[in-house]
Amino acid sequence: MRISKPAKYLLVSITSLILTFIYLPLLVVLVNSFNSSMNMDWPPPSFTLLWWQKASQSTGLIDALLTSLMVASAATIIALVLGTLLAMALSRYKFFGRNAVSLMIILPIALPGIVTGIALNNAFRTILGFQLSMITLIVAHATFCIVTVYNNALARLNRMGKNMEEASADLGAGVFTTFRLVTLPQMLSALVAGGLLAFGLSFDEIIVTTFTAGAGSETLPIWILNNMFRPGKAPIVNVVAVFMVVVSIIPIYFAQRLTSNESKI
């Protein structure tokens, strides 16, 4: 299909405008992380690495970073295990209410974050009687991270079909042997991609975190929110924002590469 030159130029112009609108603010944040002015004067009078140095020496910031890494890693592991099991169950077995179960699995990521946060807060504190802590935060993050793993695993299982698994069973292999030697190797790249997306999703989540984190559980997004409007903290917040953009882009990039490579096979 070929389009006319006016339509082509219009499409390029609209695309460029949208990309500029999305990425220009990120570029401003990047430049401001090197801005020598504490008040973020624009254009920057000069550039400095002072804010990056101060960020690397901030104990509160480092603690928040470690907390985010730990929560994202734990939530990703839980999501990989449960998301894979759920995908296997819904892909390989037929039972009453299967569509309803699938909808319930996907629902947490479709709901507004504030609704999920309030619901989980009520569940932990009112129904279960738990005090908010690191554990409740990890469980809360896992609820929506499961969706990314589940979707990737389910799509791969549907593409694979059952022929090789049935052949393995005919040759005498048990369920777990078939999964370990036949199913898992074929869906490994999908699980890695889902895990990377889950990690990135958890690492920069803030709304659900606000409702489910305990008193001593401050993640990096919460640290940014708490320090954004404090005097003299804006330059360091810009540094952290740049760091979070990079950390979020890396897993998304590799997940995209994995899925695009698989689509070419």
ABEGO torsion letter per residue (X at the ends): XBBBAAAAAAAAAAAAAAAAAAAAAAAAAAAAAABABAAGBOBBABBBAAAAAAAAABAAAAAAAAAAAAAAAAAAAAAAAAAAAAAAAAAABBBBGAAAAAAAAAAAAABBAAAAAAAAAAAAAAAAGBBBBAAAAAAAAAAAAAAAAAAAAAAAAAAAEAAAAAAAAAAGBBAAAAAAAAAAAAAAAAAAAAAAAAAAAAAABAAAAAAABBAABBBAAAAAAAAAABBGAAAAAAAAAAAAAAAAAAAAAAAAAAAAAAAAX
